[in-house]
Amino acid sequence: MKRIVVLGSNFAGYTAAIQLRKQLGKKENEIIVVAPSHEFLYVPSLIWVPFGRRKVEDIKFDILPIFRKKNIQFIQDKAVQVDPEHNTVHLEAEEPICYDYLVVATGVQMNFDVVDGLKPEDNKIENIVIPRLAQKTQHAFEALIKDPGPVVIGATQGASCMGAAYEYLFNMDNELRRRKVRGQVKLYWITPEPYLGNFGIDGMPGGEAMLKMFMKLYNIEWITDASIKKIEDNTITLKDGTELPYKMAMLMPPFEGAQVMKNSPALVDDKGFVETDGTYQHHTFKNVFAAGLAVQVRPNFEIKNTPFGVPKTGYPSDVTGKIVAKNIARLIKGNQPLIDKEWGKIPALCVMDAGRKEVYLVANHLFKPRQFAIMLPNILNDFGKVLLEKYFIWKNKRGYAQLP
Ligand SMILES: Cc1cc2nc3c(=O)[nH]c(=O)nc-3n(C[C@H](O)[C@H](O)[C@H](O)COP(=O)(O)OP(=O)(O)OC[C@H]3O[C@@H](n4cnc5c(N)ncnc54)[C@H](O)[C@@H]3O)c2cc1C
Protein backbone atom coordinates (compact mmCIF):
# COMPACT_ATOMS: atom_id res chain seq x y z
CA MET A 1 0.00 0.00 0.00
CA LYS A 2 1.56 3.28 -1.15
CA ARG A 3 0.46 6.80 -0.29
CA ILE A 4 0.40 9.36 -3.08
CA VAL A 5 -0.07 12.96 -2.04
CA VAL A 6 -1.22 15.47 -4.65
CA LEU A 7 -0.76 19.17 -3.89
CA GLY A 8 -3.31 21.28 -5.79
CA SER A 9 -6.67 20.30 -7.23
CA ASN A 10 -7.26 22.30 -10.37
CA PHE A 11 -6.35 21.41 -13.99
CA ALA A 12 -3.20 19.40 -13.25
CA GLY A 13 -3.80 18.16 -9.68
CA TYR A 14 -7.44 17.15 -10.16
CA THR A 15 -6.64 15.33 -13.40
CA ALA A 16 -3.64 13.59 -11.82
CA ALA A 17 -5.65 12.40 -8.79
CA ILE A 18 -8.48 10.95 -10.89
CA GLN A 19 -6.12 9.38 -13.40
CA LEU A 20 -4.11 7.87 -10.55
CA ARG A 21 -7.24 6.24 -9.17
CA LYS A 22 -8.07 4.90 -12.61
CA GLN A 23 -4.56 3.46 -13.02
CA LEU A 24 -4.28 2.02 -9.54
CA GLY A 25 -7.76 0.54 -8.97
CA LYS A 26 -10.38 1.78 -6.53
CA LYS A 27 -9.20 0.23 -3.27
CA GLU A 28 -5.46 -0.12 -3.65
CA ASN A 29 -3.10 2.59 -2.51
CA GLU A 30 -3.99 5.80 -0.79
CA ILE A 31 -4.52 9.00 -2.81
CA ILE A 32 -4.68 12.21 -0.79
CA VAL A 33 -5.25 15.61 -2.37
CA VAL A 34 -4.33 18.75 -0.44
CA ALA A 35 -5.67 22.12 -1.59
CA PRO A 36 -7.00 25.27 0.04
CA SER A 37 -10.35 24.98 -1.75
CA HIS A 38 -12.62 22.04 -2.66
CA GLU A 39 -13.88 23.91 -5.71
CA PHE A 40 -12.52 23.47 -9.21
CA LEU A 41 -12.18 26.80 -11.04
CA TYR A 42 -12.25 27.00 -14.83
CA VAL A 43 -9.61 29.74 -14.95
CA PRO A 44 -9.81 30.58 -18.73
CA SER A 45 -13.31 32.06 -18.30
CA LEU A 46 -12.04 34.64 -15.78
CA ILE A 47 -11.47 36.92 -18.80
CA TRP A 48 -15.26 37.30 -19.03
CA VAL A 49 -15.88 38.13 -15.34
CA PRO A 50 -14.98 41.86 -15.65
CA PHE A 51 -17.61 42.26 -18.36
CA GLY A 52 -20.35 40.41 -16.48
CA ARG A 53 -20.47 37.66 -19.09
CA ARG A 54 -19.62 35.09 -16.40
CA LYS A 55 -19.91 35.17 -12.63
CA VAL A 56 -17.22 33.33 -10.69
CA GLU A 57 -19.90 30.87 -9.40
CA ASP A 58 -20.72 29.93 -13.03
CA ILE A 59 -17.22 28.56 -13.63
CA LYS A 60 -16.71 26.57 -10.42
CA PHE A 61 -17.81 23.17 -9.19
CA ASP A 62 -17.39 21.12 -6.02
CA ILE A 63 -14.83 18.32 -6.38
CA LEU A 64 -15.77 16.46 -3.19
CA PRO A 65 -18.61 14.28 -4.60
CA ILE A 66 -16.29 12.88 -7.28
CA PHE A 67 -13.41 12.41 -4.83
CA ARG A 68 -15.75 10.51 -2.44
CA LYS A 69 -16.98 8.33 -5.28
CA LYS A 70 -13.45 7.56 -6.38
CA ASN A 71 -12.06 6.96 -2.90
CA ILE A 72 -9.73 9.96 -3.04
CA GLN A 73 -9.15 11.67 0.30
CA PHE A 74 -9.18 15.44 0.44
CA ILE A 75 -7.50 17.68 2.99
CA GLN A 76 -8.63 21.28 2.77
CA ASP A 77 -5.45 23.04 3.78
CA LYS A 78 -2.47 24.86 2.35
CA ALA A 79 0.88 23.12 2.02
CA VAL A 80 3.62 25.39 3.33
CA GLN A 81 6.77 23.39 2.65
CA VAL A 82 7.93 20.09 1.17
CA ASP A 83 10.80 18.25 2.86
CA PRO A 84 11.90 15.79 0.17
CA GLU A 85 14.66 14.30 2.36
CA HIS A 86 11.98 13.02 4.75
CA ASN A 87 9.10 12.58 2.22
CA THR A 88 7.00 15.00 4.21
CA VAL A 89 4.70 17.92 3.41
CA HIS A 90 4.15 20.54 6.08
CA LEU A 91 0.66 22.02 6.15
CA GLU A 92 -0.58 25.34 7.45
CA ALA A 93 -3.22 24.02 9.87
CA GLU A 94 -3.03 20.20 9.95
CA GLU A 95 -0.25 17.86 11.06
CA PRO A 96 2.57 17.17 8.52
CA ILE A 97 1.74 14.43 6.04
CA CYS A 98 4.14 11.75 4.72
CA TYR A 99 4.15 10.39 1.18
CA ASP A 100 5.61 7.61 -0.91
CA TYR A 101 5.02 9.67 -4.05
CA LEU A 102 4.31 13.36 -4.34
CA VAL A 103 2.62 15.27 -7.18
CA VAL A 104 3.23 19.01 -7.12
CA ALA A 105 0.41 20.79 -8.98
CA THR A 106 0.27 24.00 -7.01
CA GLY A 107 0.15 26.37 -9.98
CA VAL A 108 1.74 29.80 -9.68
CA GLN A 109 1.71 33.03 -7.76
CA MET A 110 2.11 36.46 -9.29
CA ASN A 111 5.32 38.45 -8.98
CA PHE A 112 4.09 42.00 -8.45
CA ASP A 113 7.58 43.25 -7.54
CA VAL A 114 8.64 43.48 -11.19
CA VAL A 115 7.43 47.12 -11.32
CA ASP A 116 6.48 49.51 -8.52
CA GLY A 117 2.77 50.24 -8.47
CA LEU A 118 1.66 46.85 -9.84
CA LYS A 119 0.45 45.35 -6.56
CA PRO A 120 -3.35 45.09 -6.17
CA GLU A 121 -3.15 47.07 -2.91
CA ASP A 122 -1.56 49.99 -4.79
CA ASN A 123 -4.98 50.26 -6.42
CA LYS A 124 -3.68 51.38 -9.79
CA ILE A 125 -3.57 48.31 -12.03
CA GLU A 126 -6.34 45.76 -12.49
CA ASN A 127 -5.80 42.02 -12.74
CA ILE A 128 -7.78 39.04 -14.04
CA VAL A 129 -5.70 36.08 -12.81
CA ILE A 130 -7.65 35.26 -9.64
CA PRO A 131 -11.41 35.51 -9.00
CA ARG A 132 -11.27 38.23 -6.33
CA LEU A 133 -9.22 40.53 -8.58
CA ALA A 134 -11.28 39.73 -11.69
CA GLN A 135 -14.38 40.80 -9.70
CA LYS A 136 -12.63 44.01 -8.66
CA THR A 137 -11.79 44.61 -12.33
CA GLN A 138 -15.52 44.44 -13.06
CA HIS A 139 -16.10 47.42 -10.72
CA ALA A 140 -13.29 49.35 -12.43
CA PHE A 141 -14.82 48.57 -15.82
CA GLU A 142 -18.25 49.81 -14.72
CA ALA A 143 -16.62 53.03 -13.42
CA LEU A 144 -14.91 53.43 -16.80
CA ILE A 145 -18.23 53.14 -18.60
CA LYS A 146 -19.59 56.01 -16.49
CA ASP A 147 -16.49 58.15 -16.97
CA PRO A 148 -14.58 56.96 -20.07
CA GLY A 149 -10.89 57.63 -20.70
CA PRO A 150 -7.75 55.93 -22.00
CA VAL A 151 -7.19 52.25 -21.23
CA VAL A 152 -3.85 50.39 -21.18
CA ILE A 153 -3.87 46.60 -21.39
CA GLY A 154 -0.94 44.25 -21.69
CA ALA A 155 1.76 42.30 -19.93
CA THR A 156 4.83 43.41 -18.01
CA GLN A 157 8.39 42.37 -18.73
CA GLY A 158 8.89 38.77 -17.62
CA ALA A 159 5.21 37.84 -18.10
CA SER A 160 4.27 34.59 -19.79
CA CYS A 161 0.46 34.60 -19.96
CA MET A 162 0.10 37.09 -22.84
CA GLY A 163 -2.69 35.06 -24.49
CA ALA A 164 -5.17 35.78 -21.70
CA ALA A 165 -4.27 39.49 -21.83
CA TYR A 166 -4.94 39.56 -25.61
CA GLU A 167 -8.32 37.95 -24.96
CA TYR A 168 -9.16 40.53 -22.30
CA LEU A 169 -8.07 43.33 -24.67
CA PHE A 170 -10.37 42.21 -27.48
CA ASN A 171 -13.25 41.65 -25.05
CA MET A 172 -12.67 45.15 -23.67
CA ASP A 173 -12.91 46.61 -27.18
CA ASN A 174 -16.06 44.63 -27.90
CA GLU A 175 -17.77 45.58 -24.62
CA LEU A 176 -16.87 49.26 -24.98
CA ARG A 177 -18.52 49.20 -28.40
CA ARG A 178 -21.56 47.37 -27.05
CA ARG A 179 -21.87 49.95 -24.25
CA LYS A 180 -21.48 52.74 -26.85
CA VAL A 181 -18.43 54.45 -25.33
CA ARG A 182 -15.65 53.07 -27.53
CA GLY A 183 -15.28 56.45 -29.28
CA GLN A 184 -14.30 58.03 -25.96
CA VAL A 185 -11.67 55.41 -25.08
CA LYS A 186 -8.18 55.31 -26.53
CA LEU A 187 -7.04 51.71 -26.26
CA TYR A 188 -3.33 50.75 -25.92
CA TRP A 189 -1.75 47.29 -25.94
CA ILE A 190 1.75 46.87 -24.48
CA THR A 191 3.62 43.59 -24.53
CA PRO A 192 7.14 42.28 -23.90
CA GLU A 193 6.83 40.10 -27.02
CA PRO A 194 9.21 41.11 -29.86
CA TYR A 195 6.24 41.02 -32.27
CA LEU A 196 2.48 40.63 -31.99
CA GLY A 197 1.39 37.02 -31.71
CA ASN A 198 4.69 35.62 -30.46
CA PHE A 199 2.67 34.34 -27.45
CA GLY A 200 5.88 33.13 -25.77
CA ILE A 201 6.04 30.17 -28.17
CA ASP A 202 8.00 31.93 -30.94
CA GLY A 203 4.81 32.62 -32.87
CA MET A 204 2.48 30.69 -35.16
CA PRO A 205 2.32 30.89 -38.97
CA GLY A 206 0.34 33.98 -39.96
CA GLY A 207 -0.11 34.94 -36.30
CA GLU A 208 1.63 38.30 -36.44
CA ALA A 209 -0.30 39.40 -39.54
CA MET A 210 -3.59 38.29 -38.01
CA LEU A 211 -2.96 40.11 -34.74
CA LYS A 212 -1.90 43.28 -36.59
CA MET A 213 -5.11 43.07 -38.62
CA PHE A 214 -7.18 42.83 -35.41
CA MET A 215 -5.34 45.80 -33.87
CA LYS A 216 -5.95 47.97 -36.94
CA LEU A 217 -9.54 46.79 -37.32
CA TYR A 218 -10.32 47.59 -33.67
CA ASN A 219 -8.29 50.81 -33.65
CA ILE A 220 -5.93 49.66 -30.90
CA GLU A 221 -2.44 51.19 -30.63
CA TRP A 222 0.25 48.66 -29.81
CA ILE A 223 3.80 48.66 -28.51
CA THR A 224 5.90 45.49 -28.65
CA ASP A 225 9.18 44.84 -26.82
CA ALA A 226 7.76 47.04 -24.07
CA SER A 227 9.39 47.24 -20.67
CA ILE A 228 7.65 49.25 -17.95
CA LYS A 229 9.73 51.72 -15.93
CA LYS A 230 7.12 53.09 -13.57
CA ILE A 231 3.42 53.13 -12.85
CA GLU A 232 1.93 56.33 -11.50
CA ASP A 233 -1.67 57.24 -10.77
CA ASN A 234 -2.60 58.23 -14.30
CA THR A 235 0.50 57.39 -16.34
CA ILE A 236 2.48 54.29 -17.24
CA THR A 237 6.04 55.12 -18.32
CA LEU A 238 8.04 52.70 -20.44
CA LYS A 239 11.82 52.32 -20.20
CA ASP A 240 12.23 54.15 -23.54
CA GLY A 241 10.46 57.17 -22.04
CA THR A 242 7.06 56.66 -23.73
CA GLU A 243 4.28 57.88 -21.45
CA LEU A 244 0.86 56.27 -21.67
CA PRO A 245 -2.02 58.02 -19.92
CA TYR A 246 -4.66 55.74 -18.45
CA LYS A 247 -7.94 55.87 -16.61
CA MET A 248 -8.03 52.09 -16.31
CA ALA A 249 -5.24 49.54 -16.87
CA MET A 250 -4.86 45.77 -16.69
CA LEU A 251 -1.38 44.25 -16.81
CA MET A 252 -0.45 40.58 -16.64
CA PRO A 253 2.44 40.20 -14.19
CA PRO A 254 5.15 37.51 -14.37
CA PHE A 255 4.40 34.18 -12.69
CA GLU A 256 6.57 32.27 -10.27
CA GLY A 257 6.12 29.01 -8.39
CA ALA A 258 3.61 28.89 -5.51
CA GLN A 259 4.98 29.96 -2.12
CA VAL A 260 5.04 26.37 -0.84
CA MET A 261 7.51 25.49 -3.59
CA LYS A 262 9.57 28.64 -3.09
CA ASN A 263 9.85 27.43 0.52
CA SER A 264 11.18 24.06 -0.76
CA PRO A 265 14.45 25.07 -2.49
CA ALA A 266 15.77 21.51 -2.99
CA LEU A 267 13.01 20.91 -5.55
CA VAL A 268 12.84 24.15 -7.51
CA ASP A 269 14.71 26.69 -9.61
CA ASP A 270 15.20 30.33 -8.59
CA LYS A 271 11.62 31.15 -9.61
CA GLY A 272 10.07 28.32 -7.61
CA PHE A 273 9.33 25.98 -10.56
CA VAL A 274 9.93 22.26 -10.12
CA GLU A 275 12.87 20.96 -12.16
CA THR A 276 11.90 17.80 -14.02
CA ASP A 277 12.61 15.99 -17.28
CA GLY A 278 10.00 14.88 -19.83
CA THR A 279 8.71 12.22 -17.41
CA TYR A 280 7.85 15.08 -15.02
CA GLN A 281 9.89 13.30 -12.36
CA HIS A 282 12.21 15.48 -10.28
CA HIS A 283 15.86 15.23 -11.31
CA THR A 284 17.08 14.19 -7.85
CA PHE A 285 14.07 13.15 -5.78
CA LYS A 286 12.65 10.39 -7.95
CA ASN A 287 9.41 10.03 -5.95
CA VAL A 288 8.51 13.69 -6.58
CA PHE A 289 6.65 14.64 -9.77
CA ALA A 290 5.21 17.95 -11.00
CA ALA A 291 2.42 18.82 -13.43
CA GLY A 292 0.89 21.94 -14.96
CA LEU A 293 2.06 25.44 -14.14
CA ALA A 294 4.32 24.16 -11.35
CA VAL A 295 6.75 22.61 -13.89
CA GLN A 296 9.87 24.50 -14.98
CA VAL A 297 9.63 25.11 -18.74
CA ARG A 298 12.31 27.11 -20.52
CA PRO A 299 11.85 28.61 -24.00
CA ASN A 300 13.79 26.79 -26.74
CA PHE A 301 14.40 30.03 -28.65
CA GLU A 302 16.49 33.09 -27.92
CA ILE A 303 14.86 36.07 -26.22
CA LYS A 304 16.94 39.03 -27.31
CA ASN A 305 15.51 42.13 -25.67
CA THR A 306 12.67 42.44 -23.16
CA PRO A 307 12.35 39.22 -21.16
CA PHE A 308 9.15 37.16 -21.26
CA GLY A 309 8.23 33.57 -20.47
CA VAL A 310 6.60 30.48 -21.92
CA PRO A 311 2.81 30.21 -21.45
CA LYS A 312 1.63 27.04 -19.71
CA THR A 313 -1.92 26.56 -20.85
CA GLY A 314 -4.72 24.24 -19.79
CA TYR A 315 -4.20 21.46 -22.32
CA PRO A 316 -0.56 20.71 -21.42
CA SER A 317 -1.47 21.07 -17.73
CA ASP A 318 -4.09 18.38 -18.20
CA VAL A 319 -1.72 16.21 -20.27
CA THR A 320 1.12 16.46 -17.74
CA GLY A 321 -1.34 15.57 -14.94
CA LYS A 322 -2.14 12.36 -16.84
CA ILE A 323 1.50 11.56 -17.64
CA VAL A 324 2.49 11.97 -13.99
CA ALA A 325 -0.34 9.68 -12.85
CA LYS A 326 0.60 7.00 -15.38
CA ASN A 327 4.29 7.24 -14.48
CA ILE A 328 3.65 6.89 -10.76
CA ALA A 329 1.39 3.89 -11.46
CA ARG A 330 4.18 2.37 -13.57
CA LEU A 331 6.68 2.81 -10.74
CA ILE A 332 4.29 1.26 -8.21
CA LYS A 333 3.54 -1.69 -10.50
CA GLY A 334 7.20 -2.08 -11.43
CA ASN A 335 6.56 -1.31 -15.10
CA GLN A 336 9.19 0.61 -17.03
CA PRO A 337 10.00 2.70 -18.95
CA LEU A 338 8.24 5.88 -17.91
CA ILE A 339 6.30 7.99 -20.41
CA ASP A 340 8.58 10.76 -21.63
CA LYS A 341 7.01 13.71 -23.45
CA GLU A 342 8.68 17.02 -22.88
CA TRP A 343 6.47 20.09 -22.60
CA GLY A 344 7.42 21.58 -25.97
CA LYS A 345 6.41 18.36 -27.76
CA ILE A 346 2.86 18.34 -26.40
CA PRO A 347 0.38 19.44 -29.11
CA ALA A 348 -0.90 23.04 -28.99
CA LEU A 349 -4.70 23.18 -28.76
CA CYS A 350 -6.06 26.54 -27.77
CA VAL A 351 -8.92 28.90 -28.55
CA MET A 352 -8.19 32.62 -28.26
CA ASP A 353 -11.29 34.71 -27.69
CA ALA A 354 -11.21 37.86 -29.79
CA GLY A 355 -14.33 39.59 -28.40
CA ARG A 356 -17.33 37.57 -29.66
CA LYS A 357 -14.93 36.27 -32.30
CA GLU A 358 -12.19 33.71 -31.84
CA VAL A 359 -9.03 32.16 -33.24
CA TYR A 360 -8.19 28.46 -33.06
CA LEU A 361 -4.51 27.67 -32.51
CA VAL A 362 -3.58 24.11 -33.43
CA ALA A 363 -0.08 22.65 -33.80
CA ASN A 364 1.44 19.21 -33.41
CA HIS A 365 4.03 20.65 -30.98
CA LEU A 366 3.85 23.65 -28.66
CA PHE A 367 7.42 24.56 -29.55
CA LYS A 368 9.19 24.65 -32.89
CA PRO A 369 10.11 22.62 -34.85
CA ARG A 370 6.51 21.80 -35.79
CA GLN A 371 5.32 19.75 -38.74
CA PHE A 372 1.83 21.22 -38.52
CA ALA A 373 0.68 24.59 -37.15
CA ILE A 374 -2.33 26.69 -38.04
CA MET A 375 -4.29 29.69 -36.74
CA LEU A 376 -7.89 29.73 -37.91
CA PRO A 377 -10.14 32.73 -37.20
CA ASN A 378 -13.88 32.45 -36.61
CA ILE A 379 -15.19 35.99 -37.07
CA LEU A 380 -18.86 35.12 -36.55
CA ASN A 381 -18.91 34.22 -32.84
CA ASP A 382 -16.90 32.65 -30.02
CA PHE A 383 -18.83 29.43 -29.99
CA GLY A 384 -15.66 27.28 -29.79
CA LYS A 385 -14.46 29.01 -26.62
CA VAL A 386 -17.87 28.62 -24.98
CA LEU A 387 -18.13 24.99 -26.07
CA LEU A 388 -14.68 24.23 -24.68
CA GLU A 389 -15.68 25.74 -21.33
CA LYS A 390 -18.91 23.70 -21.21
CA TYR A 391 -17.12 20.49 -22.25
CA PHE A 392 -14.28 20.94 -19.77
CA ILE A 393 -16.57 21.65 -16.82
CA TRP A 394 -18.91 18.79 -17.87
CA LYS A 395 -16.15 16.17 -18.14
CA ASN A 396 -14.44 17.14 -14.91
CA LYS A 397 -17.64 17.52 -12.90
CA ARG A 398 -18.43 13.91 -13.77
CA GLY A 399 -14.89 12.75 -13.06
CA TYR A 400 -14.13 11.86 -16.70
CA ALA A 401 -10.71 13.43 -16.34
CA GLN A 402 -9.25 10.71 -18.56
CA LEU A 403 -11.05 12.23 -21.59
CA PRO A 404 -8.97 14.59 -23.79
C1 LIG B 1 -6.90 34.71 -16.95
C2 LIG B 1 -6.37 33.42 -17.50
C3 LIG B 1 -6.89 32.93 -18.68
C4 LIG B 1 -6.42 31.73 -19.22
N1 LIG B 1 -6.94 31.27 -20.38
C5 LIG B 1 -6.55 30.09 -20.87
C6 LIG B 1 -7.12 29.59 -22.07
O1 LIG B 1 -7.95 30.23 -22.70
N2 LIG B 1 -6.73 28.37 -22.49
C7 LIG B 1 -5.81 27.65 -21.81
O2 LIG B 1 -5.50 26.53 -22.23
N3 LIG B 1 -5.24 28.09 -20.68
C8 LIG B 1 -5.58 29.30 -20.18
N4 LIG B 1 -5.02 29.76 -19.03
C9 LIG B 1 -4.03 28.92 -18.34
C10 LIG B 1 -4.70 27.85 -17.47
O3 LIG B 1 -5.61 28.45 -16.62
C11 LIG B 1 -3.62 27.11 -16.72
O4 LIG B 1 -2.84 26.40 -17.65
C12 LIG B 1 -4.18 26.12 -15.71
O5 LIG B 1 -4.99 26.75 -14.76
C13 LIG B 1 -3.01 25.41 -15.03
O6 LIG B 1 -3.49 24.43 -14.16
P1 LIG B 1 -2.70 24.05 -12.83
O7 LIG B 1 -3.50 22.99 -12.19
O8 LIG B 1 -1.29 23.80 -13.14
O9 LIG B 1 -2.71 25.38 -11.96
P2 LIG B 1 -3.97 26.11 -11.29
O10 LIG B 1 -5.16 25.98 -12.15
O11 LIG B 1 -3.51 27.48 -10.94
O12 LIG B 1 -4.21 25.30 -9.95
C14 LIG B 1 -3.33 25.34 -8.88
C15 LIG B 1 -3.92 24.54 -7.72
O13 LIG B 1 -2.98 24.52 -6.65
C16 LIG B 1 -3.64 24.89 -5.45
N5 LIG B 1 -2.64 25.42 -4.52
C17 LIG B 1 -2.01 26.61 -4.59
N6 LIG B 1 -1.18 26.75 -3.54
C18 LIG B 1 -1.31 25.62 -2.81
C19 LIG B 1 -0.72 25.17 -1.61
N7 LIG B 1 0.15 25.91 -0.93
N8 LIG B 1 -1.08 23.95 -1.12
C20 LIG B 1 -1.97 23.18 -1.80
N9 LIG B 1 -2.56 23.56 -2.94
C21 LIG B 1 -2.23 24.77 -3.43
C22 LIG B 1 -4.71 25.87 -5.92
O14 LIG B 1 -5.70 26.05 -4.93
C23 LIG B 1 -5.21 25.12 -7.16
O15 LIG B 1 -6.07 24.08 -6.79
C24 LIG B 1 -5.43 31.00 -18.51
C25 LIG B 1 -4.89 31.50 -17.32
C26 LIG B 1 -5.35 32.71 -16.82
C27 LIG B 1 -4.76 33.24 -15.54
The ligand as an SDF file (V2000), in Angstrom:
LIG
                    3D

 53 58  0  0  0  0  0  0  0  0999 V2000
   -6.8970   34.7150  -16.9490 C   0  0  0  0  0  0  0  0  0  0  0  0
   -6.3740   33.4200  -17.4950 C   0  0  0  0  0  0  0  0  0  0  0  0
   -6.8900   32.9300  -18.6780 C   0  0  0  0  0  0  0  0  0  0  0  0
   -6.4200   31.7280  -19.2160 C   0  0  0  0  0  0  0  0  0  0  0  0
   -6.9390   31.2720  -20.3840 N   0  0  0  0  0  0  0  0  0  0  0  0
   -6.5520   30.0890  -20.8650 C   0  0  0  0  0  0  0  0  0  0  0  0
   -7.1200   29.5910  -22.0680 C   0  0  0  0  0  0  0  0  0  0  0  0
   -7.9490   30.2320  -22.7030 O   0  0  0  0  0  0  0  0  0  0  0  0
   -6.7310   28.3690  -22.4940 N   0  0  0  0  0  0  0  0  0  0  0  0
   -5.8130   27.6460  -21.8080 C   0  0  0  0  0  0  0  0  0  0  0  0
   -5.5020   26.5280  -22.2300 O   0  0  0  0  0  0  0  0  0  0  0  0
   -5.2360   28.0880  -20.6780 N   0  0  0  0  0  0  0  0  0  0  0  0
   -5.5820   29.2970  -20.1830 C   0  0  0  0  0  0  0  0  0  0  0  0
   -5.0240   29.7580  -19.0300 N   0  0  0  0  0  0  0  0  0  0  0  0
   -4.0330   28.9230  -18.3430 C   0  0  0  0  0  0  0  0  0  0  0  0
   -4.7040   27.8530  -17.4740 C   0  0  0  0  0  0  0  0  0  0  0  0
   -5.6120   28.4470  -16.6240 O   0  0  0  0  0  0  0  0  0  0  0  0
   -3.6210   27.1070  -16.7150 C   0  0  0  0  0  0  0  0  0  0  0  0
   -2.8410   26.4020  -17.6480 O   0  0  0  0  0  0  0  0  0  0  0  0
   -4.1790   26.1160  -15.7120 C   0  0  0  0  0  0  0  0  0  0  0  0
   -4.9910   26.7460  -14.7590 O   0  0  0  0  0  0  0  0  0  0  0  0
   -3.0140   25.4130  -15.0290 C   0  0  0  0  0  0  0  0  0  0  0  0
   -3.4860   24.4340  -14.1640 O   0  0  0  0  0  0  0  0  0  0  0  0
   -2.7040   24.0490  -12.8330 P   0  0  0  0  0  0  0  0  0  0  0  0
   -3.5050   22.9950  -12.1890 O   0  0  0  0  0  0  0  0  0  0  0  0
   -1.2900   23.8020  -13.1380 O   0  0  0  0  0  0  0  0  0  0  0  0
   -2.7090   25.3810  -11.9550 O   0  0  0  0  0  0  0  0  0  0  0  0
   -3.9660   26.1060  -11.2930 P   0  0  0  0  0  0  0  0  0  0  0  0
   -5.1580   25.9820  -12.1520 O   0  0  0  0  0  0  0  0  0  0  0  0
   -3.5060   27.4770  -10.9410 O   0  0  0  0  0  0  0  0  0  0  0  0
   -4.2130   25.2980   -9.9520 O   0  0  0  0  0  0  0  0  0  0  0  0
   -3.3290   25.3360   -8.8770 C   0  0  0  0  0  0  0  0  0  0  0  0
   -3.9160   24.5430   -7.7240 C   0  0  0  0  0  0  0  0  0  0  0  0
   -2.9840   24.5220   -6.6520 O   0  0  0  0  0  0  0  0  0  0  0  0
   -3.6390   24.8890   -5.4550 C   0  0  0  0  0  0  0  0  0  0  0  0
   -2.6430   25.4190   -4.5220 N   0  0  0  0  0  0  0  0  0  0  0  0
   -2.0060   26.6140   -4.5940 C   0  0  0  0  0  0  0  0  0  0  0  0
   -1.1800   26.7460   -3.5390 N   0  0  0  0  0  0  0  0  0  0  0  0
   -1.3100   25.6170   -2.8130 C   0  0  0  0  0  0  0  0  0  0  0  0
   -0.7210   25.1720   -1.6080 C   0  0  0  0  0  0  0  0  0  0  0  0
    0.1460   25.9120   -0.9310 N   0  0  0  0  0  0  0  0  0  0  0  0
   -1.0820   23.9490   -1.1200 N   0  0  0  0  0  0  0  0  0  0  0  0
   -1.9710   23.1770   -1.7980 C   0  0  0  0  0  0  0  0  0  0  0  0
   -2.5630   23.5650   -2.9390 N   0  0  0  0  0  0  0  0  0  0  0  0
   -2.2280   24.7700   -3.4340 C   0  0  0  0  0  0  0  0  0  0  0  0
   -4.7110   25.8720   -5.9160 C   0  0  0  0  0  0  0  0  0  0  0  0
   -5.7000   26.0470   -4.9330 O   0  0  0  0  0  0  0  0  0  0  0  0
   -5.2100   25.1250   -7.1570 C   0  0  0  0  0  0  0  0  0  0  0  0
   -6.0710   24.0780   -6.7860 O   0  0  0  0  0  0  0  0  0  0  0  0
   -5.4300   30.9990  -18.5090 C   0  0  0  0  0  0  0  0  0  0  0  0
   -4.8920   31.4950  -17.3220 C   0  0  0  0  0  0  0  0  0  0  0  0
   -5.3460   32.7070  -16.8230 C   0  0  0  0  0  0  0  0  0  0  0  0
   -4.7640   33.2390  -15.5440 C   0  0  0  0  0  0  0  0  0  0  0  0
  1  2  1  0
  2  3  1  0
  2 52  2  0
  3  4  2  0
  4  5  1  0
  4 50  1  0
  5  6  2  0
  6  7  1  0
  6 13  1  0
  7  8  2  0
  7  9  1  0
  9 10  1  0
 10 11  2  0
 10 12  1  0
 12 13  2  0
 13 14  1  0
 14 15  1  0
 14 50  1  0
 15 16  1  0
 16 17  1  0
 16 18  1  0
 18 19  1  0
 18 20  1  0
 20 21  1  0
 20 22  1  0
 22 23  1  0
 23 24  1  0
 24 25  2  0
 24 26  1  0
 24 27  1  0
 27 28  1  0
 28 29  2  0
 28 30  1  0
 28 31  1  0
 31 32  1  0
 32 33  1  0
 33 34  1  0
 33 48  1  0
 34 35  1  0
 35 36  1  0
 35 46  1  0
 36 37  1  0
 36 45  1  0
 37 38  2  0
 38 39  1  0
 39 40  1  0
 39 45  2  0
 40 41  1  0
 40 42  2  0
 42 43  1  0
 43 44  2  0
 44 45  1  0
 46 47  1  0
 46 48  1  0
 48 49  1  0
 50 51  2  0
 51 52  1  0
 52 53  1  0
M  END
$$$$
